[in-house]
Amino acid sequence: MDFTIRPVRPEEYEALGELTGRAYLDDGFLLHGADDWYYGHLRNVAGRAELAEVLAAVDADGTVLGGVTFVPAPGVMGDRARPGETEIRMLAVDRAARGRGVGEALVRACVERARTVLGCWGSPRRRQGAIVLSTQPEMRTAHRIYERLGFRRVPERDWAPIPEKPDFLLLCYALEL
């Protein structure tokens, strides 16, 4: 790996926020474009960092390549996590950094963090807890990463986050730890 995964630093909040917002906007994942309420939420890394753990992928020269929000327990930042579960949110990789394994490395870092938080080490005898995430059906590249790392679809936990748009469905994936 020619980049590092680590907690985002306050001086990187703005860069990671812009990167995350642009990734969702440019890839067409916001229903109302730049006017979508979620666009501001994606860009608010400082707010997320107060409620959860935000990890950044950073190049050797300090350039932020991508990021992800790791939610260690159900709560304000969690959408689908239940007791004994952690959650991944807002995975984004800069368009110029795609194809370098940044997204997969960020997800792997969350899996390792979940094992630490939940006390799971991957032993079949100590299997407990899970890590969950929601994703849009169109986020096929992310789906391939999740599936490659052992996440499985959990259709019974799919959900529509916008009451007035019940056809806007988010898919749920989970990895048993």
C-alpha positions, -999 to 999 in steps of 0.1 A, spaced: 0 0 0 13 34 -9 -10 52 15 -19 51 51 -52 45 69 -56 65 101 -80 87 121 -87 119 102 -71 150 116 -90 182 122 -69 200 96 -82 174 71 -119 177 79 -126 202 51 -106 182 24 -123 149 34 -157 166 35 -153 181 0 -140 147 -13 -169 128 2 -196 152 -9 -181 153 -45 -179 116 -47 -216 111 -39 -226 141 -61 -204 133 -91 -214 96 -90 -251 106 -90 -259 92 -56 -277 123 -43 -314 125 -52 -315 163 -54 -279 169 -65 -260 197 -47 -294 208 -31 -298 174 -14 -298 177 24 -274 147 26 -248 166 7 -242 189 37 -242 159 60 -215 142 39 -194 173 40 -197 178 78 -167 157 89 -162 177 121 -198 168 131 -193 132 123 -160 130 142 -178 142 173 -202 113 172 -182 85 156 -147 76 143 -137 90 109 -109 72 91 -89 87 63 -67 72 36 -38 96 31 -10 95 5 26 99 14 25 136 5 -5 142 28 -32 142 2 -65 128 15 -75 100 -9 -107 88 8 -125 82 40 -151 63 59 -171 68 91 -169 39 116 -198 38 141 -186 17 171 -221 11 186 -258 18 179 -266 55 185 -270 88 168 -247 80 138 -260 45 134 -287 37 109 -289 -1 111 -266 -13 139 -282 -33 167 -267 -41 201 -235 -61 195 -230 -45 161 -209 -17 146 -216 2 114 -198 16 84 -211 48 68 -201 73 41 -173 54 23 -158 76 -4 -127 76 -25 -115 105 -46 -120 97 -83 -83 102 -91 -74 76 -64 -98 49 -75 -83 16 -85 -55 17 -59 -73 -3 -33 -82 27 -11 -119 17 -7 -110 -19 2 -83 -7 27 -108 16 44 -134 -12 48 -107 -36 60 -97 -10 86 -133 -8 98 -135 -46 101 -104 -47 122 -117 -18 143 -150 -37 148 -132 -68 160 -114 -47 185 -145 -29 197 -166 -61 199 -138 -83 212 -140 -105 181 -109 -121 166 -124 -141 138 -122 -174 157 -152 -197 149 -154 -206 186 -157 -169 196 -180 -157 169 -200 -127 182 -211 -94 168 -213 -81 133 -205 -50 113 -234 -36 91 -238 -10 64 -263 5 41 -257 11 4 -276 22 -26 -284 -4 -53 -263 16 -78 -231 15 -57 -219 -17 -75 -182 -11 -70 -187 -8 -33 -208 -40 -33 -180 -59 -49 -156 -47 -22 -180 -57 6 -187 -91 -10 -150 -98 -15 -144 -91 22 -172 -115 33 -201 -92 38 -235 -107 28 -267 -91 18 -294 -90 45 -325 -81 25 -348 -83 56 -329 -52 69 -331 -31 37 -349 2 44 -363 34 30 -347 63 49 -369 90 33 -405 85 43 -418 106 14 -397 85 -10 -405 49 -1 -391 37 -34 -356 50 -25 -343 18 -9 -310 12 8 -296 -23 8 -282 -38 40 -250 -58 42 -235 -75 72 -203 -93 82 -205 -117 111 -174 -114 132 
